[in-house]
Amino acid sequence: MSAMLDKFLVWAERHLPESERIWISDLRSEARHISGNLSRQRFLWSGALAALGQILRVRFGVQRVGQSLLGVALLMACLGGIYIAPSIENEVVRVSFYSVLPIYALTAGLALVNLNLMKRFAIGCIAALGLFWIISGLDYFTALDAPVYFFRAFAVEVAFIMTGLYVAASYLGWAEEAGDSQSL
């Protein structure tokens, strides 16, 4: 395992700009002096993860890597929701759960493609859910034989999740701008 990690570090060293690769050769030299195979492997593993992060940052940029991680994480959450939803016993809750998964999947797709579109979509969803919350609180709807209070609470929950996703997209946009200003 140590040999594979060392080979990965050699590969990573070749793929970084010359000004950013000296630490990898230092890390590899230091690893030779660590006694114990498990300790050396842990040391090399942490160096390999750092090297991978550096390569991704240099090649793709902080924003693109963050976008990809956000989109993939959200898609994984959607897949988890598809897996879990059939086991929900209450039909209203299950249908509500299924109805929100496409919204999250579309948000994930937009996160992978364009953060500005994702932010606009999130704002639109937040506004629509807020309007739904206001309208569903009217006397006409509360008198219906439907779980209006559940729908209102669910709308607030989804709006808060979309707000979190909006903040994440805004942060990723800011992180890229901060990286650009440091390189000036």
C-alpha positions in Angstrom: 0.0 0.0 0.0 2.8 2.4 0.8 4.4 1.8 -2.6 1.0 2.6 -4.3 0.7 5.8 -2.3 4.3 6.7 -3.1 3.6 6.2 -6.8 0.5 8.3 -6.6 2.5 11.1 -5.0 5.1 10.9 -7.8 2.3 11.2 -10.3 0.8 14.1 -8.4 4.2 15.8 -8.2 4.5 15.7 -12.0 1.0 17.2 -12.5 1.5 20.3 -10.2 3.2 23.5 -11.3 6.8 23.6 -10.3 6.3 26.2 -7.7 3.8 24.0 -5.8 5.4 20.6 -6.0 8.4 20.8 -3.6 6.3 19.8 -0.6 5.5 16.5 -2.2 9.1 15.4 -2.5 9.7 16.5 1.1 6.7 14.5 2.2 8.0 11.4 0.3 11.4 11.8 1.9 10.0 12.2 5.3 7.8 9.1 4.9 11.0 7.0 4.4 12.0 7.9 8.0 8.8 6.8 9.6 9.0 3.5 11.4 6.0 1.2 11.3 4.2 0.4 8.1 0.8 1.5 9.4 2.1 4.9 10.5 3.9 5.4 7.2 0.7 4.5 5.3 -1.4 6.9 7.3 1.2 9.7 6.7 1.3 8.9 3.0 -2.5 8.7 2.8 -2.9 12.2 4.3 -0.3 13.5 1.9 -2.0 11.8 -1.1 -5.3 13.4 -0.1 -3.7 16.8 0.2 -2.0 16.3 -3.2 -5.3 15.4 -4.8 -6.9 18.4 -3.3 -4.1 20.6 -4.6 -4.3 19.1 -8.1 -8.1 19.6 -8.2 -7.7 23.2 -7.0 -5.0 24.0 -9.6 -6.7 22.3 -12.5 -10.4 23.1 -11.9 -10.6 25.8 -9.3 -12.3 25.9 -5.9 -15.7 26.8 -7.3 -15.8 24.0 -9.8 -14.7 21.4 -7.3 -17.3 22.8 -4.8 -20.0 22.8 -7.4 -19.3 19.2 -8.3 -19.3 18.1 -4.6 -22.5 20.0 -3.9 -24.3 18.6 -6.9 -23.1 15.0 -6.3 -24.0 15.2 -2.6 -27.5 16.5 -3.4 -28.0 13.8 -6.1 -26.9 11.1 -3.5 -29.4 12.5 -1.1 -32.1 12.2 -3.8 -31.1 8.6 -4.4 -31.3 7.9 -0.7 -34.7 9.5 -0.7 -35.9 7.3 -3.5 -34.6 4.3 -1.6 -36.2 5.3 1.7 -39.5 6.7 0.5 -41.3 3.3 -0.3 -40.9 2.4 3.4 -42.9 5.4 4.6 -46.2 4.2 5.8 -48.2 7.4 5.7 -49.3 8.0 2.1 -49.5 11.8 2.5 -45.9 11.9 3.8 -44.7 9.5 1.1 -46.3 11.5 -1.7 -44.9 14.8 -0.3 -41.5 13.2 -0.1 -41.7 12.0 -3.7 -42.9 15.4 -4.8 -39.9 17.3 -3.4 -37.2 14.9 -4.7 -37.5 16.2 -8.3 -37.0 19.7 -7.0 -33.8 18.7 -5.2 -32.6 16.7 -8.3 -33.1 19.7 -10.5 -31.3 21.9 -8.0 -28.4 19.3 -8.0 -28.3 19.4 -11.8 -28.2 23.2 -11.8 -25.4 23.1 -9.2 -23.4 20.9 -11.5 -24.0 23.2 -14.5 -24.4 26.8 -13.4 -24.4 28.2 -9.8 -26.2 31.4 -10.9 -29.1 29.4 -12.4 -29.2 27.3 -9.2 -29.4 30.4 -7.1 -32.2 31.8 -9.2 -34.1 28.5 -9.0 -33.6 28.3 -5.3 -35.0 31.9 -4.9 -38.0 31.0 -7.0 -38.6 27.8 -5.0 -38.3 29.8 -1.7 -40.8 32.4 -3.0 -43.2 29.8 -4.3 -43.1 27.8 -1.0 -43.6 31.0 1.0 -46.6 31.9 -1.1 -47.9 28.4 -0.6 -47.4 28.7 3.2 -49.3 32.0 3.2 -52.2 30.8 1.0 -52.6 27.5 2.8 -53.0 29.4 6.1 -56.2 31.0 4.9 -59.5 30.0 6.5 -60.7 28.2 3.4 -57.9 25.7 3.3 -57.7 25.1 7.1 -61.4 24.0 7.0 -60.6 21.3 4.4 -60.2 17.7 5.3 -56.5 17.7 4.5 -53.4 17.7 6.5 -52.9 21.4 5.9 -50.6 21.9 8.9 -48.3 19.2 7.7 -48.1 20.7 4.2 -47.4 24.1 5.7 -44.6 22.7 8.0 -43.2 20.7 5.0 -43.2 23.8 2.9 -41.2 25.7 5.6 -38.7 22.8 5.8 -38.2 22.6 2.1 -37.8 26.4 2.0 -35.1 26.3 4.7 -33.3 23.5 2.8 -33.4 25.6 -0.4 -32.2 28.6 1.6 -29.2 26.5 2.7 -28.5 25.5 -0.8 -28.7 29.2 -1.9 -26.2 30.1 0.8 -23.9 27.2 -0.3 -24.0 28.4 -4.0 -23.4 32.0 -2.8 -20.4 30.9 -0.8 -19.0 29.0 -3.7 -19.3 32.1 -5.9 -17.6 34.1 -3.2 -14.8 31.5 -2.8 -13.9 31.8 -6.5 -13.9 35.6 -6.3 -11.6 35.5 -3.2 -9.2 33.1 -5.0 -9.1 35.4 -8.0 -8.3 38.5 -5.9 -5.5 36.6 -4.2 -3.8 35.8 -7.5 -3.7 39.5 -8.4 
